[in-house]
Amino acid sequence: MKSYRLFAAAIAVLASAPVLAQTVQGSVDEGFTIKAGDVTMTVSAKEGGKIMSYKYGDKEILSQLRMQNQYGSTFWTSPQKEWNWPPVTEFDRAAYTDETGASNAGKSLLLTSQVARKLPFQIQKQYTPDPKGKYIRIAYTIVNKGDAERKVAPWEISRVVADESGLIFFDAPVEGITPAGLIPFKGEAGASWYSFEQAPQNRKINSDGKGWLAYAANGLLMIKKFDDITPAQPAPDEAEIQVYVNQGKTYIELESQGEYKTLAPGESLTWTVDWYLIPLKDEAVPSKKLLDLVRKTIK
């Protein structure tokens, strides 16, 4: 009888435990918060629709340096040679309009940029928490607002802290990374792995992949899942996966790109990225076990 009562009490506690809500809250002035289970994403409509923070509980994974082009996660059009530098203001820094609408309030967030002066495009970003709380989905839409055909590809740039324990990895052989040896990736279990190290110069590599890019640091594993594309499908001089390492000890960029497509006037393309963030109990080292964890998580 005693064991039965203990069992019944345990069931009662579980039944009364709060369900982790998947919600979208906030405003243009105060910023928006998207929750999916234990994960919280903060988005600023006033600052280019940027992802300002991405946390599991109270542990942050994105760079918080607050120096221009060194924090959070942003979105650009590709190829870069069409706009050179700095990033297009209307896409990267200018205010976005909240277009969510009453029917989706609390379920998703839809932000729209201005039409750029340099390029005839408009960007939409829709943030939606997975109903089961496993990830947050970001749907990026590029609209051709010009009067002629234009070719373009989507490009997401996420800045993470260059943590001493940081490990970047993706599913591709190290021999396919270009320029070879510029960032010391190592091959293990058929994948490419980079452990943080310092150098006096900025460095960037290109690579094909298998539709995901991961970063492990500080007891967390961040995974970004997107459409896998062939080496012939990115924009000229670009790639499905890119990693940028800033000089010294500041931040790293995890970059991914979608297919380069032709858009007629008024046409659009939409590209989705699913963001996962989970606790990592084991040490972040190159291993088949860590690869299997990623594949199981995004399956």
matplotlib code that plots the C-alpha trace (Angstrom):
import matplotlib.pyplot as plt

x = [0.0, 2.8, 4.6, 1.3, 0.8, 4.3, 3.7, 0.4, 2.0, 4.8, 2.2, 0.3, 3.5, 4.2, 0.6, 0.8, 4.3, 4.1, 4.2, 7.1, 5.2, 6.1, 5.3, 6.1, 5.9, 7.0, 6.8, 8.8, 9.9, 10.8, 12.0, 10.5, 11.1, 10.5, 10.4, 10.6, 10.9, 14.0, 15.3, 14.8, 15.6, 15.5, 14.9, 15.1, 12.9, 14.4, 17.9, 17.6, 15.4, 18.6, 18.7, 20.3, 20.4, 20.0, 19.9, 19.3, 18.1, 20.4, 23.4, 24.1, 25.6, 25.7, 28.3, 27.3, 30.2, 27.9, 30.5, 29.1, 29.1, 30.4, 27.3, 24.0, 22.8, 21.9, 20.8, 22.3, 21.8, 24.5, 26.8, 28.7, 30.4, 27.1, 27.2, 30.8, 31.0, 29.5, 26.3, 23.2, 21.7, 18.0, 18.7, 21.3, 20.7, 17.6, 14.2, 11.9, 8.1, 6.1, 3.7, 2.6, -1.2, -3.8, -4.2, -0.6, 0.0, 1.7, 2.5, 5.0, 6.7, 6.9, 9.2, 9.6, 12.5, 12.5, 13.4, 17.1, 18.5, 21.5, 19.6, 15.9, 15.1, 13.0, 13.5, 11.0, 11.9, 9.4, 10.3, 8.2, 8.8, 8.4, 5.1, 7.0, 9.7, 12.6, 13.7, 12.9, 12.3, 13.4, 11.9, 13.8, 12.1, 13.7, 11.3, 12.4, 10.9, 12.7, 11.5, 14.0, 15.1, 17.7, 19.8, 20.2, 20.9, 20.0, 22.8, 22.6, 25.5, 25.6, 28.3, 29.3, 31.9, 35.3, 35.2, 38.3, 36.2, 34.5, 34.3, 32.8, 32.0, 30.0, 29.5, 32.1, 35.6, 38.4, 40.0, 37.1, 37.7, 39.1, 41.5, 43.2, 44.9, 43.8, 41.8, 43.2, 40.2, 40.9, 39.2, 37.5, 34.7, 34.3, 33.5, 35.5, 36.3, 37.8, 38.8, 39.4, 42.9, 44.1, 45.9, 46.8, 44.6, 41.0, 40.3, 37.4, 36.8, 34.3, 33.0, 30.2, 28.2, 25.2, 22.6, 23.8, 26.4, 27.1, 28.9, 29.7, 30.9, 30.3, 28.2, 25.8, 25.4, 24.0, 22.9, 21.6, 19.7, 19.0, 18.4, 21.4, 22.7, 25.2, 28.6, 27.2, 24.2, 25.6, 26.2, 29.5, 32.5, 30.3, 29.5, 26.9, 29.0, 31.4, 33.3, 34.9, 37.3, 38.1, 41.7, 42.7, 40.2, 36.8, 34.2, 33.5, 30.9, 28.9, 27.6, 25.3, 23.8, 21.0, 20.6, 21.3, 18.1, 16.7, 13.7, 11.4, 10.0, 7.6, 8.9, 10.3, 12.3, 12.0, 14.7, 14.3, 16.8, 15.9, 17.8, 18.5, 20.2, 20.6, 22.8, 26.0, 27.1, 30.3, 33.4, 33.3, 35.8, 35.7, 34.0, 31.4, 29.3, 29.0, 28.1, 25.4, 24.0, 23.6, 22.0, 19.6, 18.6, 17.8, 16.2]
y = [0.0, 2.4, 1.9, 2.5, 5.7, 6.9, 6.0, 7.9, 10.9, 10.9, 10.8, 13.7, 15.8, 15.0, 15.8, 19.2, 20.1, 23.2, 22.5, 24.4, 26.8, 27.7, 31.4, 34.7, 37.8, 41.5, 44.6, 46.6, 49.0, 46.5, 43.6, 40.1, 36.9, 33.5, 30.5, 26.8, 24.6, 25.6, 27.8, 31.5, 33.6, 37.5, 39.5, 43.2, 44.6, 48.0, 46.7, 44.9, 42.1, 40.6, 37.7, 39.4, 36.5, 32.7, 30.9, 27.5, 28.5, 31.3, 30.2, 32.3, 31.0, 34.1, 36.9, 39.8, 42.1, 44.9, 46.2, 46.7, 43.5, 41.4, 40.2, 38.3, 36.8, 38.6, 37.9, 39.2, 38.5, 36.6, 37.0, 39.6, 41.0, 42.7, 45.0, 44.6, 46.2, 47.3, 45.2, 46.6, 48.9, 48.0, 44.3, 44.4, 47.5, 49.5, 48.9, 46.1, 46.3, 43.9, 42.2, 39.3, 39.9, 38.9, 35.3, 34.5, 36.6, 34.5, 31.8, 33.4, 36.7, 38.1, 41.1, 42.9, 45.1, 48.2, 47.8, 48.4, 51.3, 49.3, 46.2, 45.9, 43.3, 43.2, 40.7, 39.0, 37.0, 34.7, 33.2, 30.2, 28.0, 24.2, 23.1, 20.4, 22.8, 21.2, 24.1, 27.5, 27.8, 30.9, 31.4, 34.0, 35.3, 37.5, 39.4, 40.9, 44.4, 45.5, 45.6, 43.1, 39.5, 39.2, 36.3, 36.0, 33.5, 33.6, 34.0, 33.7, 34.9, 33.9, 35.2, 33.1, 33.8, 32.3, 30.2, 28.3, 25.1, 25.9, 23.3, 24.0, 21.0, 20.0, 16.9, 17.2, 15.9, 18.4, 18.0, 20.0, 23.1, 26.2, 27.8, 24.7, 25.1, 28.7, 27.7, 24.5, 22.1, 18.5, 15.4, 12.9, 10.4, 11.8, 15.3, 18.6, 19.9, 23.2, 23.9, 27.5, 29.0, 32.5, 34.1, 37.7, 37.9, 37.5, 34.2, 32.7, 29.3, 27.9, 24.3, 22.1, 20.3, 18.1, 20.7, 21.5, 23.4, 22.9, 24.7, 23.2, 25.3, 25.9, 22.8, 23.6, 22.3, 24.7, 23.2, 25.0, 22.9, 24.0, 22.7, 20.7, 22.0, 20.8, 22.5, 24.0, 25.7, 28.5, 32.0, 32.7, 32.6, 31.6, 28.2, 26.3, 26.5, 29.3, 29.9, 33.3, 33.6, 37.1, 38.0, 37.6, 36.3, 37.9, 36.0, 33.5, 33.6, 30.5, 31.1, 29.1, 29.9, 28.5, 28.0, 30.8, 31.4, 33.7, 35.8, 37.5, 40.9, 40.3, 36.7, 35.5, 32.7, 31.3, 29.5, 28.0, 27.4, 25.4, 26.4, 23.8, 24.4, 21.5, 20.7, 18.9, 16.7, 15.3, 17.2, 18.8, 16.7, 15.4, 12.0, 9.8, 10.0, 13.8, 13.4, 10.8, 13.2, 15.9, 13.5, 12.2, 15.7, 17.0, 13.8]
z = [0.0, 0.9, -2.5, -4.2, -2.4, -3.3, -7.0, -7.0, -5.4, -8.0, -10.8, -9.2, -9.1, -12.8, -13.7, -11.9, -13.4, -15.6, -19.4, -21.1, -23.3, -26.9, -27.2, -28.9, -26.9, -27.0, -29.2, -31.7, -29.0, -26.3, -28.5, -29.0, -27.1, -28.7, -26.3, -27.3, -24.2, -22.3, -25.2, -25.5, -28.5, -28.4, -31.6, -32.2, -34.9, -34.4, -35.2, -38.5, -37.2, -35.6, -33.2, -30.2, -27.8, -27.9, -24.5, -22.9, -19.5, -18.5, -20.7, -23.7, -27.0, -29.2, -29.0, -26.9, -27.7, -28.9, -31.4, -34.9, -36.9, -34.0, -32.2, -32.6, -35.8, -39.0, -42.6, -45.9, -49.6, -51.5, -53.4, -51.3, -54.4, -55.4, -52.4, -51.1, -47.6, -45.3, -45.2, -46.8, -44.2, -44.9, -44.3, -41.5, -39.3, -40.2, -38.5, -39.6, -39.5, -37.4, -39.9, -37.6, -37.6, -35.0, -36.2, -35.5, -32.4, -29.8, -32.4, -34.7, -35.4, -39.0, -39.6, -42.9, -44.0, -46.2, -49.9, -50.2, -52.2, -53.4, -54.4, -55.4, -52.6, -49.5, -46.7, -44.5, -41.4, -39.7, -36.3, -35.2, -32.2, -32.8, -31.2, -29.3, -28.1, -29.9, -32.1, -33.4, -37.1, -39.1, -42.5, -44.6, -47.7, -50.3, -52.6, -55.9, -55.8, -59.0, -62.6, -64.0, -63.2, -60.5, -59.2, -55.4, -52.6, -48.9, -46.3, -42.5, -40.3, -36.6, -34.3, -31.3, -28.6, -29.3, -26.2, -25.2, -25.2, -28.5, -31.3, -34.7, -36.9, -40.0, -42.2, -44.9, -45.5, -44.5, -47.9, -49.5, -47.4, -49.2, -48.8, -47.5, -44.1, -43.5, -40.5, -38.9, -39.3, -38.7, -40.2, -37.9, -38.6, -42.0, -40.7, -40.3, -36.8, -35.6, -32.0, -31.0, -31.5, -31.9, -34.9, -35.7, -38.8, -39.9, -41.7, -43.6, -45.3, -47.7, -47.8, -49.0, -46.3, -45.6, -44.5, -40.9, -39.0, -35.3, -32.4, -29.0, -26.1, -22.4, -22.0, -24.9, -28.4, -31.0, -34.4, -37.4, -39.9, -43.5, -47.0, -48.3, -51.7, -54.1, -54.7, -58.0, -56.3, -54.1, -55.5, -57.3, -55.0, -52.1, -50.4, -48.4, -45.3, -44.3, -41.1, -40.2, -37.3, -36.2, -35.3, -31.7, -29.2, -29.9, -32.0, -34.7, -37.4, -38.3, -41.8, -44.1, -47.6, -49.7, -53.4, -55.9, -57.8, -60.5, -59.4, -61.8, -60.8, -57.9, -57.3, -54.0, -52.5, -49.0, -47.1, -43.6, -40.8, -37.7, -34.6, -31.9, -28.6, -26.1, -23.1, -23.7, -20.8, -22.4, -23.3, -26.8, -28.7, -32.3, -32.2, -33.9, -30.7, -31.1, -34.8, -33.9, -31.3, -34.0, -36.5, -33.8, -32.7, -36.2, -37.5]

ax = plt.figure().add_subplot(projection="3d")
ax.plot(x, y, z, "-o")
ax.set_aspect("equal")
plt.show()
